[in-house]
Structures are given as structure tokens and as C-alpha cells.
Amino acid sequence: MYQLRLTLVALVYKAANNFYGYQNPLLLQGLEGGKVGMLSSTLLSSVLAPLFFVPSLAITLTQPTQLKQLTYDYVIVGAGNAGLVLASRLTENPKVSVLVLEAGVSDQGVIAAQAPFLGPTLTPSKKFCAVHSTVSAQRYFPDTLYDWNYTVVPQEGLNRRTFAYPRGRLLGGCSSANYLFHQYGTDEDWDRLSANSGDPDWRWSNMKKYIQKHEKFVPPVDGHNTAGQFIPSLHGFNGVASVSLPGNNQTIDSRVLATTKQLKEFPYNQDMSGGDHSLLGIGFLQSSAGGGVRSSSSTSYLARANDRPNLTVVINAYVTKLVQTGTTHSGLKSFRSVQFTSSPGTGPTPAGTSIHFIALGPMTATARKEVILSAGSIGTPQILQLSGIGDSKFLKRLNIIPVVDNPSVGDNLSDHTLLPNLFSVQGTQSFDGVLRDQNAVNAAVEQWVQNKTGMLANNVVNNFGFARIPSSASIFKTTRDPAPGPKSPHWEIITSVRQNFYFNPGIPSPSSGSFMTIVAVLISPTSRGTVKLRSSNPFDRPLIDPRYLTTDFDVFTMREAVKAILRFTKAPAWSDYVIGPFGDTFAKAKSDAQIDAYVRGLTTTIFHPVGTASMSSPKSKSGVVNPDLTVKGTDGLRIVDASVFPFVPSAHTQGPVYLLAERASDIIKAAN
Ligand SMILES: Cc1cc2nc3c(=O)[nH]c(=O)nc-3n(C[C@H](O)[C@H](O)[C@H](O)COP(=O)(O)OP(=O)(O)OC[C@H]3O[C@@H](n4cnc5c(N)ncnc54)[C@H](O)[C@@H]3O)c2cc1C
């Protein structure tokens, strides 16, 4: 138990420094070179798993070679957020057999995937690797076993910076590795999807029923009175995955709430889940957790299907391509087979290069009914292109034989950007103080170990909100409002007490002082990017180019968000707390040009890529899937994951993915 506590303490520090960006080099040195050693969650998995068993998987095979059969009714690629919803729903019929192929590892016993506070240790830090930095990329992008360890190509709109682009690589996918914010987007998001695709059943009036199937709203772990913090009628209480309000008061909560009374610009919003209810305003975060433990698609949807003999899940199974199995009378190319192999080694590799290949020869699984791609917004377009489904001219250049010419594959990448704004604050009550106090950290660890409450049981954020730029703003003279409707936000504000900032190379982390970070997120981006193959080698990481802040609207909105956040901190509620912006570029950012430079220097991602296999109407010449999620020009192949959203929803994306996958399960059941 001593080792457990030591390891948890170190993970607390790692979590604190990974969240939203900044790593304290001294702290890292301490962790990597000190007694605790390189604290990997692998250690936790192997040594400590029995102490923290959370029901997730039971029948999972750990290698493709353990498969006793290779033909199933459905083959699902990716045991991620969407993939496990499908696996769980399709196997409700005991006559239907399902194989799920997952390249990543198990989530069982992975403590960092369980304690909400430790989630950020699963993915590489977002610490910026400056092109002019003297520090190697490897030093600041340490690969993790639970992540695909991607990086973005140098971003033109962000001073040609590159940075880590986390994607979960374990059972549950990103739902096991994310930061647990849980919402559904606005009704206007879903109504736009419906209008664009021509399918009335994507409308919110139809989609909202899936909340009841998906969500199990549970009380917060501290048992506080939640009256006025959420609206019960917007939630499900008997669904599969737990959702809860914060269970550990943070020092700034009361100031945030006071601000909502003091500034008309930031009204209080009683429920932040979205849908029928507006997202505008500030309220309490709802997290995908219950009882102080993360709820992922693995611990919820897979757990309920564990004992079904008709479901087979294989981890360490890397899908290299889809195999064409014929052509229909109408000329559609059938893809009912999937080629896969043992996952390559996951040891440290320099960011952006090939992964060392140690796999056995390829195997092929075949679906009697359908193959369903749920490999996520990066994996899905990668597999499509490797299979000859994509832009023919581009594929030929990579010596891949084109089968279905579709230039939309891998296009239209859309993501939310993130800018951490750091403020110096008074006193020692910020999270910085807690982290410098070994006794406080030990006590928090002890509390979670004993009864799953306290700091580790909680998300790192308690309050957040959404806002619009005024309709009279000058940008609307030249740009059409990209939000899906007047109730949907343009940007998001996330309040946090963490020491949590991105620093310009040369400005060391302060070893004293207290900080508050208020994050600005661009919610309705107009920049669009791409995910394209680097080569025909399936183990080469694809080229990810979100093209962040390459439009006037996106730059304008981030600038206005920074100005609004400065106004937020001028409310009387902060007068005895906030000292002022921290860091030269922020403190001196007064003119629009200075704010823009500050924004371009620090913005990265909040990990919500969508759109790389967009849904469009069957008649549309662009797009990758039809409204029923079948892949255009193909037969026997669907896509169910975040890649099909043509626009990034006005929310954190796991909730929309859950609803998408619930409806997709119904569509697939009805079609077969
Ligand atoms: C660090 C981080 C923090 C986030 N925070 C939040 C948050 O707080 N709230 C929120 O709502 N959203 C958050 N998100 C985003 C959200 O979790 C994702 O949008 C969503 O879960 C994506 O679901 P998906 O099914 O499309 O893909 P995934 O969940 O990524 O599933 C894809 C699966 O396919 C597997 N796969 C990929 N390629 C292959 C292959 N070749 N062979 C076999 N398997 C393969 C992957 O390993 C993965 O398990 C976060 C994401 C990250 C990475």
C-alpha cells in the first residue's frame, strides 16, 4: 500500500502539470529522476490493479492470435467511445455475433483512467515544442502507453508551432482518457445536422430520447444539495453511463457564482448539458463519473455486455486496412473484410515518426452483415485511405490503388481551440498551494484510496460556461455567423484554480505564487484542416493539420474571448483575489494586434476533432457517409464515430458521440 500511495502522489503532480498544457521541468525532473522513477500508469496497472478493480471487461482477448473464429455478423474497428456503445447494443440480441478490434491496451486496473483528477496523466502533455526551443520534442512529448502520441504539423496560424494531439488508445478510447466534461450540444447543432443531411431523425426532437438510454445521473460524491445546480427533466437516471455534478468544492466556486450575479454578460445557467436548454451562461460542470470514479464506454457499455458469449473484443489488434470483398450490381464496392495484426510496440518513439513494427503477419476477419469503422476522427480517415477510399490522385502518389474516389475523406477537419489565460491571485488557497503541500496531497490520496471522495474523485474544473459575440460585432459584416443558431455559443470559458499555463520558452515556471487560469475555447470555428496519410505504411502516423486560426472569424473570436475574460476578472467578486494577468505577453496585450500575437503564441487544442468522414445528404457530391452512416460508394461499410460530424458540436464531444452511437445502433439493427 505504501507504493500505491507514493505512486498516486506522483500522479497527482503529473496530472496537475499535464492538464491543459504546462509542465514544470523541475517537477518533471523530480518525478523522472527521483525515487518514484518514471511514473507510468503501466506500473499502476500491473502492481496495483487488484486494489482498484472497477468492472469493465471480462472476456477480452489480449492478442489477435487467440481468436478461434474469423467470421462474425459485425466487425467493429475501434473499442472507443462509439465502438463500445455499438458492441453493447448490437449484442443485446443473443443471435448476433460481434467482433471488436482495438489497437490499444486494456483499461482494467489503470488507476489514472479511474480517478477523475488523474485523467490528464494518460495522454502526453500539451507542452508546446517550440521550433526555436532547445528542448527536444521527446523530452516534452513523452509518449504514453494509453495514447496514439500524435502531433500536429506546424500550424501556420499559430506561429508554425507543433504540439501533441492526444487520442485515447485503450478500451473506451478517448472516453477513458478524456477530461470527463459531459454535455450534448445544442438542439440547434442537431437540427443543423438534420438539415444538412436531409434526415429528419437527426433532429434534436428525435435525438433527445437517447439521453434516457445513455445517461444515469447520480448524486455527487460529497452528497451536497444540488438543487439549482441542474435541471432534472433534462437528464436520464436509468441509462448506462454515470454523470454527476462536482463533488469537491473549489476555492473560486463562490466567486464565479457571484460574478454571474454581478455581470449581465455572464448570467448563471442552471444546467450545462445543452439540448433544449440554452448553453449560454455559466454553471456547474457535469462529468462522466459516478461515485468518485470515471464512467467510460468501457466501464459502462462494455461492462454490461461482458458476459455475453456473442461479443468478442480483442485488444492489441491493429487494423491495417479494409479488404474489398466484391462489387454489387449497382457498382458499389463491398468491404466486408478487415485486415489486422498485433499492435506494434508502444515504446518511446520520436514524435511524428513511424512506430517500431513488431507485429505478426496480417489476419483477416469477415463480417456477414457489416463492417463498422469506429476508429475516431484520426484513425477512421487513415484506415479509409489505406483501403483505397479517398482522393484517387493523392492515393496514387502514395502507391495505393484507389477503389472509391472520394476527395472528402480526411478533409473538413474541425476542432475547438484552447487558450489558457493565467492570472496571479492573492493568498495560498489556489491549487498551487495544495500542490506544494505534501501533507495536503497525501491526505487527498488517502481520501480517494479510502472512500473515493475528495480532490482525486473530482474533475479539475467545477464551473464553466458559454458565450456569444454580439450580433453587432464588426466581423459579421464580412463573415456569416458560423454558429448553428442564436442559442448556440461562439466561445467557452472554463474557470480553474490550477497552476496551468503555457509559457514562452525562457520564462520558467514560478516556484511560488498562486494562480488562476481561465481558459478560452473557440466553439464555432470556421478553419478547416485535413488528416492525410504520411505514406502507405499503416504504422506511420498520419499528417494532422487542423489549420487552427486560419480565418478572420476564428482570430476575431479568440481575441474577443480574451477581452471578455479580462472583463470577467474585473467583477467585484474578484477584487480581493485577482492581482492581474500573469506573463509579459498577456499583461502587455492591450491592442488588438497584441492580443492576436498573444493568442497565436499560446493557443493549442481542446481535443475535439470531427469532420474527417463527414455526413452529408445522399445526393451531395461532397461528404463521406450518408445519413444512415453508410460510406458513399460502398456496400457493407458504415462509420460511427466523431469523424462523421460535419461541424464540431457546440460542446465537448463525448456526449454527442454517445447519442450518435445510440441512434446508429438503432439504424443498424433496423437495417439488418
Ligand atoms: C485528452 C482528451 C481530453 C478530452 N476531454 C474531453 C472532455 O472533457 N469532454 C468531452 O466531451 N470530450 C473530451 N474529449 C473528446 C472526446 O473524448 C472524443 O471526441 C470522443 O470520445 C471520440 O469518440 P470516438 O468514438 O470518435 O473515438 P475514440 O474514443 O478515440 O475511439 C477510437 C478507438 O479506435 C481505436 N483505433 C484507432 N485506430 C485503430 C486501428 N487502426 N486499429 C484498431 N483500433 C484503432 C482507438 O485506439 C480508439 O480506442 C477529449 C479527448 C481527449 C483525447
The ligand as an SDF file (V2000), in Angstrom:
LIG
                    3D

 53 58  0  0  0  0  0  0  0  0999 V2000
   -7.1410   14.2450  -23.7370 C   0  0  0  0  0  0  0  0  0  0  0  0
   -8.5690   14.3720  -24.1770 C   0  0  0  0  0  0  0  0  0  0  0  0
   -9.4650   15.0730  -23.3990 C   0  0  0  0  0  0  0  0  0  0  0  0
  -10.7940   15.1920  -23.7980 C   0  0  0  0  0  0  0  0  0  0  0  0
  -11.6700   15.7730  -22.9560 N   0  0  0  0  0  0  0  0  0  0  0  0
  -12.9940   15.7100  -23.2450 C   0  0  0  0  0  0  0  0  0  0  0  0
  -13.9480   16.1100  -22.2780 C   0  0  0  0  0  0  0  0  0  0  0  0
  -13.6150   16.5150  -21.1620 O   0  0  0  0  0  0  0  0  0  0  0  0
  -15.2620   16.0110  -22.6080 N   0  0  0  0  0  0  0  0  0  0  0  0
  -15.6740   15.5600  -23.8420 C   0  0  0  0  0  0  0  0  0  0  0  0
  -16.8720   15.5380  -24.1050 O   0  0  0  0  0  0  0  0  0  0  0  0
  -14.7820   15.1930  -24.7690 N   0  0  0  0  0  0  0  0  0  0  0  0
  -13.4550   15.2020  -24.4770 C   0  0  0  0  0  0  0  0  0  0  0  0
  -12.5570   14.7440  -25.3850 N   0  0  0  0  0  0  0  0  0  0  0  0
  -13.0390   14.3310  -26.7160 C   0  0  0  0  0  0  0  0  0  0  0  0
  -13.9130   13.0650  -26.7060 C   0  0  0  0  0  0  0  0  0  0  0  0
  -13.4720   12.1750  -25.7140 O   0  0  0  0  0  0  0  0  0  0  0  0
  -13.8770   12.4390  -28.1020 C   0  0  0  0  0  0  0  0  0  0  0  0
  -14.3700   13.3680  -29.0490 O   0  0  0  0  0  0  0  0  0  0  0  0
  -14.7170   11.1780  -28.2320 C   0  0  0  0  0  0  0  0  0  0  0  0
  -14.5840   10.3470  -27.1280 O   0  0  0  0  0  0  0  0  0  0  0  0
  -14.3120   10.4550  -29.5110 C   0  0  0  0  0  0  0  0  0  0  0  0
  -15.0060    9.2430  -29.6410 O   0  0  0  0  0  0  0  0  0  0  0  0
  -14.7910    8.3300  -30.9200 P   0  0  0  0  0  0  0  0  0  0  0  0
  -15.6180    7.1240  -30.7210 O   0  0  0  0  0  0  0  0  0  0  0  0
  -14.9670    9.1290  -32.1380 O   0  0  0  0  0  0  0  0  0  0  0  0
  -13.2330    7.9490  -30.9140 O   0  0  0  0  0  0  0  0  0  0  0  0
  -12.3350    7.2250  -29.8130 P   0  0  0  0  0  0  0  0  0  0  0  0
  -12.9810    7.2210  -28.4830 O   0  0  0  0  0  0  0  0  0  0  0  0
  -10.9910    7.8500  -29.9480 O   0  0  0  0  0  0  0  0  0  0  0  0
  -12.2690    5.7110  -30.3070 O   0  0  0  0  0  0  0  0  0  0  0  0
  -11.4760    5.2870  -31.3790 C   0  0  0  0  0  0  0  0  0  0  0  0
  -10.8870    3.9400  -30.9930 C   0  0  0  0  0  0  0  0  0  0  0  0
  -10.3630    3.3230  -32.1530 O   0  0  0  0  0  0  0  0  0  0  0  0
   -9.1080    2.7680  -31.8650 C   0  0  0  0  0  0  0  0  0  0  0  0
   -8.3600    2.6970  -33.1200 N   0  0  0  0  0  0  0  0  0  0  0  0
   -7.9280    3.7330  -33.8800 C   0  0  0  0  0  0  0  0  0  0  0  0
   -7.2540    3.2920  -34.9350 N   0  0  0  0  0  0  0  0  0  0  0  0
   -7.2780    1.9330  -34.8640 C   0  0  0  0  0  0  0  0  0  0  0  0
   -6.7420    0.9050  -35.6780 C   0  0  0  0  0  0  0  0  0  0  0  0
   -6.0210    1.1610  -36.7840 N   0  0  0  0  0  0  0  0  0  0  0  0
   -6.9500   -0.3910  -35.3130 N   0  0  0  0  0  0  0  0  0  0  0  0
   -7.6790   -0.6890  -34.1980 C   0  0  0  0  0  0  0  0  0  0  0  0
   -8.1750    0.2560  -33.3840 N   0  0  0  0  0  0  0  0  0  0  0  0
   -7.9870    1.5580  -33.7200 C   0  0  0  0  0  0  0  0  0  0  0  0
   -8.5390    3.7290  -30.8400 C   0  0  0  0  0  0  0  0  0  0  0  0
   -7.4790    3.1740  -30.1020 O   0  0  0  0  0  0  0  0  0  0  0  0
   -9.7530    4.0640  -30.0030 C   0  0  0  0  0  0  0  0  0  0  0  0
   -9.9250    3.1570  -28.9410 O   0  0  0  0  0  0  0  0  0  0  0  0
  -11.2200   14.6160  -25.0310 C   0  0  0  0  0  0  0  0  0  0  0  0
  -10.3170   13.9110  -25.8070 C   0  0  0  0  0  0  0  0  0  0  0  0
   -9.0000   13.7710  -25.3930 C   0  0  0  0  0  0  0  0  0  0  0  0
   -8.0390   12.9860  -26.2410 C   0  0  0  0  0  0  0  0  0  0  0  0
  1  2  1  0
  2  3  1  0
  2 52  2  0
  3  4  2  0
  4  5  1  0
  4 50  1  0
  5  6  2  0
  6  7  1  0
  6 13  1  0
  7  8  2  0
  7  9  1  0
  9 10  1  0
 10 11  2  0
 10 12  1  0
 12 13  2  0
 13 14  1  0
 14 15  1  0
 14 50  1  0
 15 16  1  0
 16 17  1  0
 16 18  1  0
 18 19  1  0
 18 20  1  0
 20 21  1  0
 20 22  1  0
 22 23  1  0
 23 24  1  0
 24 25  2  0
 24 26  1  0
 24 27  1  0
 27 28  1  0
 28 29  2  0
 28 30  1  0
 28 31  1  0
 31 32  1  0
 32 33  1  0
 33 34  1  0
 33 48  1  0
 34 35  1  0
 35 36  1  0
 35 46  1  0
 36 37  1  0
 36 45  1  0
 37 38  2  0
 38 39  1  0
 39 40  1  0
 39 45  2  0
 40 41  1  0
 40 42  2  0
 42 43  1  0
 43 44  2  0
 44 45  1  0
 46 47  1  0
 46 48  1  0
 48 49  1  0
 50 51  2  0
 51 52  1  0
 52 53  1  0
M  END
$$$$
